[in-house]
Amino acid sequence: MTIVEAKNESIKSGLGQCIATMIAAQLFNQRQETVPDYIYGAVRTGTDWKFLKLCDTA
């Protein structure tokens, strides 16, 4: 799971960073030959949360 804190109280501003981190985690796991079914991510502001789920479609 990856968690990113959004800047300027905007969830949108943290989505790209969170997705990039999730893909990096997926690539790392593939190289280690331990591929989970899902990678979870979350972007948060001080009060709001947005949860993401990356599925392995390969």
Secondary structure, DSSP 8 states (H G I E B T S, - for coil): -EEEE-GGG-HHHHHHHHHHHHHHHHHHHHHTT---SEEEEEEE-SS-EEEEEEE---
